[in-house]
Amino acid sequence: MFISKPQKNLTLSLRYSRTMVFSQLQITRLIKKRPLVLISDAEKTLLPKLEFLRSKGFSIPDLAKIVCNTPATMALSLEKKIIPSFNFLSNVLMSDEKIIHAVKQNPRLMGYSPNAVLLPNINILLDNGVPECNIVKTLYSLPSTLIKSPIRFKDMVEEAKEMGFNPSRPMFMVALYAMSSMTKPTWRRRFEVFKKFGWSEQEVLEAFQRHPTFIRVSEDKFMAIMDFLVNRMGFQSLRIAKHPRILLMSLEKRIVPRGLFALDLLSKGVIKHINLRALLGPSDSSFIEKFVNRYDAELLKLYQEKLDLSKNWKMGGHKLQHL
């Protein structure tokens, strides 16, 4: 296979540097995602950034993942972007370990000018009564929430307050995270999708207040879950609206196998009715202990059969289709 001189130079830099040991596959992925890296001087542009991050505690696997998944971050200026971002994050998060975690959650965090984005948004939150500890937790675990334009971010804060979220409570930041993950047109489309199953505007809003991140569920997944729970299992649509966390659960690993298992128990007369929360709420171990082992050892075998069966289901046309 022919290897160009630029590619060979990049390979030598990343594979045999004192601090960087990237695999050939990782280098190939980097070139595919960002071909311009081939015309840059890796020794002068790429390696200094990687070595700086390495000095802050990033592992080589961490760096390889960042470079390969978000190569644009390596086009950032070390002096004008990356170092100032780290200095700012250090003042807020107070430890390199926490900075590493935040950057791994969203490497784009390094590309935003602290004074233009992060600082104004943090001040907006403080001015609205959000506790500093909640801001720090969000920057640590859900940093994408805070990297919005201050104008848009201020609107989001006002909208969250209008929807009844209290800035002093942790759920306020969760609501902002959910809102920050989509545009306003997408937000409106989600509301229209939920209405297809009879949810009113107020009921969608109440579901959002209970569990904001449910709004991020794709239309296909929402429709498939509702089709299974409402049309196959007979639950009232508004029952799911009361427990929106269900929409975040795995169809194949939880909802379908437990649902099919419960329907079998119902048909055999083992149970008289199905409680939605009792069915889907418990962890796998708790469910087996309380719902499976409680009745008969043979039911464990039946439940395993339903788990295996659910692996052959897939989403298609907004419905779960059995292969």
C-alpha positions as CSV (number, residue, x, y, z in Angstrom):
1,M,0.0,0.0,0.0
2,F,1.4,3.4,-1.0
3,I,1.9,5.8,1.9
4,S,2.5,9.5,1.1
5,K,5.4,11.4,2.6
6,P,3.0,13.6,4.7
7,Q,1.2,10.6,6.0
8,K,4.5,8.9,6.8
9,N,5.7,12.0,8.7
10,L,2.5,12.2,10.7
11,T,2.8,8.5,11.5
12,L,6.3,8.9,12.7
13,S,5.4,11.8,14.9
14,L,2.4,10.1,16.5
15,R,3.7,6.6,16.8
16,Y,7.3,7.3,18.0
17,S,7.1,10.5,20.0
18,R,8.4,10.2,23.5
19,T,4.9,10.8,24.9
20,M,2.5,9.7,22.1
21,V,2.0,6.1,20.9
22,F,-1.0,6.1,18.5
23,S,-1.9,3.0,16.6
24,Q,-1.8,3.0,12.8
25,L,-5.6,2.5,12.8
26,Q,-6.1,5.6,15.0
27,I,-3.8,7.7,12.7
28,T,-5.7,6.5,9.6
29,R,-9.0,7.5,11.3
30,L,-7.6,10.9,12.1
31,I,-6.5,11.5,8.5
32,K,-9.9,10.4,7.2
33,K,-11.8,12.8,9.4
34,R,-9.3,15.7,9.1
35,P,-7.2,15.4,5.9
36,L,-5.7,18.8,6.5
37,V,-3.6,17.3,9.2
38,L,-1.4,15.9,6.5
39,I,-0.2,19.4,5.4
40,S,0.5,20.6,8.9
41,D,3.8,20.2,10.7
42,A,2.8,17.6,13.4
43,E,6.0,18.3,15.3
44,K,5.2,22.0,15.6
45,T,1.3,22.0,15.7
46,L,-0.2,18.7,16.9
47,L,2.4,17.3,19.3
48,P,2.7,20.4,21.5
49,K,-1.0,20.3,22.1
50,L,-1.0,16.6,22.9
51,E,2.0,17.0,25.1
52,F,0.3,19.8,27.0
53,L,-2.8,17.7,27.6
54,R,-0.6,14.8,28.5
55,S,1.1,16.9,31.2
56,K,-2.3,17.7,32.6
57,G,-3.0,14.0,33.2
58,F,-4.8,12.8,30.0
59,S,-4.0,9.2,29.2
60,I,-2.9,8.2,25.7
61,P,-6.2,6.4,25.2
62,D,-8.0,9.6,26.2
63,L,-6.0,11.6,23.7
64,A,-6.4,9.1,21.0
65,K,-10.2,9.2,21.4
66,I,-10.3,13.0,21.5
67,V,-8.1,13.3,18.4
68,C,-9.9,10.7,16.4
69,N,-13.5,11.6,17.4
70,T,-13.2,15.4,17.5
71,P,-10.1,16.2,15.4
72,A,-11.2,19.8,15.0
73,T,-10.1,20.4,18.6
74,M,-6.5,19.8,17.5
75,A,-6.8,22.8,15.2
76,L,-7.3,25.1,18.1
77,S,-4.5,27.4,19.1
78,L,-2.6,26.1,22.1
79,E,-1.8,29.6,23.5
80,K,-5.1,31.4,22.6
81,K,-7.6,28.6,23.2
82,I,-6.5,25.5,24.9
83,I,-4.4,26.9,27.7
84,P,-6.8,29.8,28.5
85,S,-9.7,27.3,28.6
86,F,-7.7,25.1,31.0
87,N,-6.8,28.0,33.3
88,F,-10.5,29.0,33.4
89,L,-11.7,25.5,34.1
90,S,-9.1,25.1,36.8
91,N,-10.5,28.1,38.6
92,V,-14.0,26.6,38.5
93,L,-13.5,22.9,38.8
94,M,-10.4,23.2,41.1
95,S,-8.6,20.0,39.9
96,D,-7.0,18.6,36.8
97,E,-8.9,15.3,37.3
98,K,-12.3,17.1,37.1
99,I,-11.1,19.1,34.0
100,I,-10.1,15.9,32.3
101,H,-13.6,14.4,33.0
102,A,-15.4,17.5,31.7
103,V,-13.2,17.7,28.5
104,K,-13.7,14.0,27.9
105,Q,-17.5,14.6,28.1
106,N,-17.2,17.3,25.5
107,P,-13.8,18.1,23.9
108,R,-15.4,21.2,22.3
109,L,-15.1,22.8,25.7
110,M,-11.5,23.7,24.9
111,G,-12.6,25.7,21.8
112,Y,-14.7,28.3,23.5
113,S,-13.3,31.6,24.8
114,P,-14.0,31.6,28.5
115,N,-14.7,35.4,28.5
116,A,-17.1,35.1,25.6
117,V,-19.1,32.1,26.5
118,L,-18.5,30.2,29.7
119,L,-18.1,33.2,32.0
120,P,-21.2,35.1,30.8
121,N,-23.3,32.0,31.0
122,I,-22.1,31.2,34.5
123,N,-22.9,34.8,35.5
124,I,-26.4,34.5,34.0
125,L,-27.0,31.5,36.2
126,L,-25.6,33.2,39.4
127,D,-27.7,36.2,38.7
128,N,-30.8,34.0,38.5
129,G,-30.1,32.3,41.9
130,V,-28.5,29.1,40.7
131,P,-26.2,27.8,43.5
132,E,-22.5,27.7,42.5
133,C,-22.3,24.0,43.4
134,N,-25.0,23.1,40.8
135,I,-23.1,25.1,38.2
136,V,-19.9,23.3,39.0
137,K,-21.6,19.9,38.8
138,T,-23.1,20.7,35.5
139,L,-19.8,21.9,34.0
140,Y,-18.2,18.7,35.3
141,S,-20.8,16.2,34.0
142,L,-22.9,18.0,31.3
143,P,-20.6,20.7,30.0
144,S,-22.5,21.0,26.7
145,T,-25.2,22.8,28.7
146,L,-23.0,25.8,29.2
147,I,-21.4,26.2,25.7
148,K,-24.3,28.1,24.1
149,S,-24.2,31.7,23.0
150,P,-25.1,33.9,26.0
151,I,-28.1,35.3,24.2
152,R,-29.6,31.9,23.6
153,F,-28.5,30.7,27.0
154,K,-30.3,33.6,28.7
155,D,-33.5,32.8,26.7
156,M,-33.2,29.2,27.9
157,V,-32.9,30.3,31.5
158,E,-36.0,32.4,31.2
159,E,-37.9,29.6,29.5
160,A,-37.0,27.1,32.2
161,K,-38.3,29.5,34.8
162,E,-41.5,30.1,32.9
163,M,-42.0,26.3,32.8
164,G,-41.9,26.2,36.6
165,F,-38.4,25.1,37.3
166,N,-36.8,26.6,40.4
167,P,-33.2,27.9,39.8
168,S,-32.2,26.9,43.3
169,R,-33.0,23.3,42.6
170,P,-30.7,20.8,40.8
171,M,-33.5,19.9,38.3
172,F,-33.2,23.4,36.9
173,M,-29.8,22.6,35.4
174,V,-31.1,19.2,34.1
175,A,-33.9,21.1,32.3
176,L,-31.3,23.5,30.8
177,Y,-29.3,20.5,29.6
178,A,-32.3,18.9,27.9
179,M,-33.2,22.3,26.3
180,S,-29.6,22.9,25.1
181,S,-29.5,19.6,23.2
182,M,-32.0,20.7,20.5
183,T,-33.1,23.7,18.5
184,K,-36.4,25.4,19.1
185,P,-37.9,23.9,15.9
186,T,-36.9,20.4,17.1
187,W,-38.3,21.2,20.5
188,R,-41.7,22.1,18.9
189,R,-41.6,18.9,16.7
190,R,-41.1,16.8,19.8
191,F,-44.2,18.3,21.4
192,E,-46.2,17.5,18.2
193,V,-44.9,13.8,18.3
194,F,-46.1,13.4,21.9
195,K,-49.5,14.8,21.0
196,K,-49.9,11.9,18.5
197,F,-50.6,9.6,21.5
198,G,-53.1,12.0,23.0
199,W,-50.8,14.0,25.3
200,S,-51.9,17.6,25.7
201,E,-49.5,20.5,25.7
202,Q,-49.9,20.7,29.5
203,E,-49.3,17.0,29.9
204,V,-46.1,17.1,27.9
205,L,-44.9,20.0,30.0
206,E,-45.7,18.1,33.2
207,A,-43.8,15.1,31.9
208,F,-40.9,17.4,31.2
209,Q,-41.0,18.8,34.7
210,R,-40.9,15.3,36.1
211,H,-38.0,14.1,34.0
212,P,-36.6,16.7,31.6
213,T,-34.2,14.4,29.7
214,F,-37.1,12.3,28.3
215,I,-37.6,15.1,25.7
216,R,-34.3,14.0,24.0
217,V,-35.7,10.6,23.1
218,S,-35.9,10.2,19.3
219,E,-39.2,10.1,17.6
220,D,-38.7,6.5,16.4
221,K,-37.9,5.3,19.9
222,F,-40.9,7.2,21.5
223,M,-43.3,5.8,18.9
224,A,-42.0,2.3,19.2
225,I,-42.2,2.3,23.0
226,M,-45.7,3.8,23.0
227,D,-46.8,1.3,20.3
228,F,-45.6,-1.6,22.5
229,L,-46.9,-0.4,25.8
230,V,-50.2,1.1,24.6
231,N,-51.2,-1.1,21.7
232,R,-49.6,-4.4,22.7
233,M,-49.8,-4.3,26.5
234,G,-52.9,-2.1,26.9
235,F,-51.6,0.7,29.1
236,Q,-53.2,4.1,28.9
237,S,-51.1,6.5,27.0
238,L,-51.3,9.1,29.7
239,R,-50.0,6.6,32.2
240,I,-46.6,6.7,30.4
241,A,-46.8,10.6,30.6
242,K,-46.9,10.2,34.4
243,H,-43.7,8.2,34.3
244,P,-41.6,9.7,31.5
245,R,-38.4,8.0,32.7
246,I,-39.7,4.9,31.0
247,L,-39.0,6.4,27.7
248,L,-35.3,6.4,28.5
249,M,-35.2,2.7,29.1
250,S,-33.9,0.1,26.7
251,L,-36.6,-1.4,24.5
252,E,-34.7,-4.6,23.8
253,K,-33.1,-5.1,27.3
254,R,-36.0,-4.0,29.6
255,I,-39.3,-3.0,28.1
256,V,-39.9,-5.8,25.6
257,P,-38.7,-8.8,27.6
258,R,-40.4,-7.7,30.8
259,G,-43.6,-6.8,28.9
260,L,-43.7,-10.1,27.1
261,F,-43.0,-11.9,30.4
262,A,-45.8,-10.1,32.2
263,L,-48.2,-10.8,29.4
264,D,-47.4,-14.5,29.7
265,L,-48.0,-14.4,33.5
266,L,-51.3,-12.7,32.9
267,S,-52.4,-15.3,30.4
268,K,-51.5,-18.1,32.8
269,G,-53.4,-16.5,35.6
270,V,-50.3,-16.1,37.7
271,I,-51.0,-12.4,38.1
272,K,-54.3,-10.5,37.8
273,H,-53.0,-7.2,36.5
274,I,-49.8,-5.4,35.5
275,N,-48.4,-2.5,37.4
276,L,-46.3,-0.3,35.1
277,R,-44.0,1.0,37.7
278,A,-43.5,-2.4,39.4
279,L,-42.8,-3.9,36.0
280,L,-40.3,-1.4,34.6
281,G,-39.0,0.5,37.6
282,P,-36.8,-2.1,39.4
283,S,-33.2,-2.9,38.5
284,D,-32.7,-6.3,36.7
285,S,-31.6,-8.0,39.9
286,S,-34.5,-6.6,41.9
287,F,-37.0,-7.5,39.2
288,I,-35.8,-11.1,39.1
289,E,-35.9,-11.4,42.8
290,K,-39.3,-9.8,43.3
291,F,-41.1,-10.5,40.1
292,V,-39.6,-13.8,38.8
293,N,-38.3,-15.8,41.8
294,R,-41.3,-14.8,43.8
295,Y,-43.6,-17.2,42.0
296,D,-41.9,-20.3,40.6
297,A,-38.3,-21.3,39.7
298,E,-39.6,-22.2,36.2
299,L,-40.5,-18.6,35.6
300,L,-36.8,-17.7,35.5
301,K,-36.5,-19.9,32.5
302,L,-39.5,-18.2,30.9
303,Y,-38.1,-14.8,31.6
304,Q,-34.8,-15.8,30.0
305,E,-36.7,-16.9,26.9
306,K,-38.3,-13.5,26.7
307,L,-34.9,-11.8,27.0
308,D,-33.6,-14.0,24.1
309,L,-36.8,-13.3,22.1
310,S,-36.5,-9.5,22.5
311,K,-33.1,-9.6,20.8
312,N,-34.9,-10.4,17.6
313,W,-37.1,-7.3,17.8
314,K,-36.1,-4.1,16.1
315,M,-37.6,-0.6,15.5
316,G,-39.0,-0.1,12.1
317,G,-41.6,2.4,10.9
318,H,-42.1,3.6,14.5
319,K,-43.0,0.1,15.6
320,L,-41.2,-2.9,17.1
321,Q,-41.0,-5.5,14.4
322,H,-40.4,-9.2,15.2
323,L,-37.8,-10.7,12.9
